[in-house]
Structure formats: C-alpha cells, structure tokens
Amino acid sequence: MRQTLNEGQLFLIQLLKDMGNEVERILQGCMQTLISLDRIQAEFWITEDQKVNDFERQVDDECVRLIATQQPVAKDLRMIISAMKISTDLERMGDLAIDIAKIVRRIEGPLLKQLIDIPLMAEKALGMMRQGLEAYASEDMDLAHDLAVLDDQVDHLYKKVVRDLLVIMTEKPEVLDQGMYLAFVGRYLERFADHATNIGENVIYISTAGRQDLNK
C-alpha cells in the first residue's frame, strides 16, 4: 500500500507540473498577444483555458482516488489535500492569463507606450509559479519562504506600472481607457503572483501542519 501511495503522490507532482507548464504557455501567449494587439490570437488563447480546467479535474480525481483507496494520514494526507488547493490556484492563474487576452479585445489603437514593466511582472510571476511547484515537488521550505520576497518585487513593479500610467493618462486624457485596461493587466499579474505564494503556503503546511501568510 505504501508503494501505491508513493506512486500516486509522484503522479500528482507530475500532473501539477504539467498543469503549470500549460499555464505558463497560456500566459506567455497572452502576453505576446497584448504586445502585438493581435485580436485573432487573443481569441485563440481564450479557448485554451479549457485545457487548464481539464488538468484541475484530473488532479481532483486523483486526490479523491488516493484518499479513498490508500487512507493517507498526517503528512501524506496534507500533501494530497495541498495538491487539490494548488490545482485550484493554478486554475485561477490560467483564468488571470486569459483575462489579459480579453483585455486585448477592448484596446483600440496602438499601445500608448512600449511595455517594459508589465512583461517583467509576467516573467517574475511565472518564475514564482515554477518555484512554488518545485518547492512542492521537493518539499523545500526555503524555496517556499523565498516566494514572499519575490512577491514583494512583483508588488513593487505593479505600483510602478500604475504610477507611470497615471502620469500618461493625466497628460493625455484621450488614452484614459487604454491606460485603465493596462492597469488591469498589471493587477491580473499581481494576483497571479499572489496565487504563487499560496502554493508556497501549502508547502509549509505540508511540512509543519501550520499555516503561514507569505503575502503580507
């Protein structure tokens, strides 16, 4: 039974890794769509959301199967429960990526400025997601705790994005709508990073059975 439980846990780790890869693919695609303002590509990425949802169902099904057939306790049970929570965070990350593609539908005309900090936010948020999943796979508490520092960096970039957009919108009222939409994108990426810290919190929960807020 122990071997079967271990195999199930390894399968969960792989499922979450694959789900993370899918979320990364979608966010990168949606960011490229934002930079190019390609509405056709935006529609394509919006339909890709279903693939992330399918992964979430697979994770949930496997967790239920392991709980029902292996009767895990203590740390093993926490690891399985955390997998379900992490898959929910990844699903929400996918939704936030898709929200960026939906913003492209609304933006008219060329971008009001070259996007620098917003793509950097996306890169850092994706790095956080990858680090959170690695922390889960290796039960690495240090990697989990470090997500709090990385989240602060994303928050700092978000504040800079909003400040810069406010200056532009004040000087050029005609771009007010686009400025607001780009601020929404920044907010989506900031929330994406918050979900990555949730993954770290679940890693800490697995090891300690306690909850710690990494997003203060």
N, C-alpha and C positions, 0 to 999 in steps of 0.2 A: 504494500500500500504506500509506503514511504517513497519508493521509486516512482510510482504512478503520480503521486502528488508533486514530486520534484519535476517530473516531465511536464506536468500541467502548468507549473509555475514558469518553466522555461518557455513554454508555448505562449503564455500571457506576455512575457517580456518581448518575445518576437512580434506578437500582434501589436503591442503598443509601439514598438519601434517602426513597424510598417505603417501604422496609423500616423505616427509623427512624420514619416517620410512623405506621406500623402498630403498632410497639412502643409509641410514645407514647400512641396511642389506647387500647391494651390496659391499660397501666399506669394511666392516668387513670381508666379504667373500674373497674379492680380496686381502686384507692384509694377511689373513691366507694362501691363495694360494701362495703369494710371500714368506712367511716364509718357507713353505713346498716345494716350487718349483714344485707344482703339476700341470702339464700342462693339465691334463684332467679336473681338477676343474677350471682351467683358462678358458677353452673353455666354460664350463657351465656358468660362470659368465658373459662372454662376451655376451651370448644370453639373459641374464636377463635385458639388457639395455632397451629392448622394453617396459618393464613394467613402467619404469620411463617416457618414451616418452608418453605412454598412459595417465598417470596422467597429464602431461603437457597439453595434448589436452582437458582433462576433465575440467581443471581449465580455460583454454581459452574459452571453450564453455560456461561455467557457467558465466564467466565475461561478455561475449558478451550478453548473455540472460538477465542478470541483467541490463546492460546499456540500452538495447533495450526496456525492459518492465517496468523498475522502474524509469528510467530517474534520476539517482542519481546526486547530485551536491555536491560541496565543499568537506568536509572530507569523505563523503560516496563514492564519485567518486574516490578520491585519494586512498582509501582503496582497491577498486576494481582494479584500474589500477596497484597498487602496487602488488596485488596478481598475476597478469599476469607477472610482472617483476620478482617476487620471484620464480614463477614456472620455468621461464627461467633459473634463477641461479641454482635452484635445478637440472634441466635437465643437465646443464653443469657440476655440481658436479658429477652426475651419470656418465657422459662421462669420467671425470677425474679418477673416480674409475675404470672404465672399462679399461682405458689406463694402469693402473697398471697390470691388468690381461694380457694385451697384451705384457707388458714387460717380463712377465714370459715365454712367448713363445721364447724369444730371449736369456735368460740366460742359459748358459751351465755350468755344473759342480756344485759343492756345493757353497753356499754363501761364499764370501771372508771374512766375519766377521758376528758375531751374530748381528742381527738387534735390536737396542735398541731405538735410537733416531727417526728412521723412524716410527715405531709403535706408539711412543709417539706423534709424529706430527699428525698421523691419529686420535688418541684419542682426542687430543686438537681441531683439526679441526672439528670433529664430535660434540664435546661439543659446539663449536661456532655455528654450524648449528642449533642445538637444541635450544640454547639460542636465536638465531635470530628469530626462529619460535615462541618461547614463547613470545618474545617481540612483534611480530606482533599480536598474539592472544590477548594479554593483553594491547596492545598499551603502553608498558613500555619503556619510553625514557631512563631510567637508564640502563636497560639491553642492549638496542641498543648501547649506548655510550661505555659501557664496552667492546664491541667487538673489539674496537680499541686496547685496552690493550692486549687482548688475541691474536690478530693478530700479535702484536709485539713479543709475546712469540713464536709463530709458525715461524715467520721470523728468530728469533734468532736460533731456532733449525735447520732450513734449512741451515743457514750459517755454523753451526757446522757440519752438515752432509757432506756438500761439502768439508770443510776443512779436515775432517777425511778421506774422500775418496781420496782426493788428496795426502795425506801422503801415504796411502796404495798403490795407483797407481804408485807413484814415486818409492817406494821401490820394488814393484812387477809389472813390466810392463806387465806381462802375464795376469793380471786381469784387464787390462785397459778397455776392452769392458764392463765387468760386472760393474766396478766402474762407468762408464758413465751411464749405464742403471739405477743403483741405484740412481745416482744424478738426473736422470729424474723423478724417483718416488718422490724424495723429492720436486722437482719443481711442480709436479702434486698436491701434498698435500698442498704446499704453495699457489697455485692457488685456491684450494678447500676452504682454509680459507679466501682468498680474496672474493670469492663469498658469504661467510657467512657475511662478513662486508657489502656487497651490500644489504643483507636483512635488516641489521640494518639501513642503509641509507634510505631505503624505509619506515621503521617505523618512522624515524624522519620526512620524507617528509609528511607522513600522518598527523602527529600532527602539523607541522609548515608550511607546503606548501613550504618549502625551502629545498635545497639540501646541504648536508654536507658530506665531504670526510672523511671517517673513516679509509682509507687505505693510510696514508701518509708515 
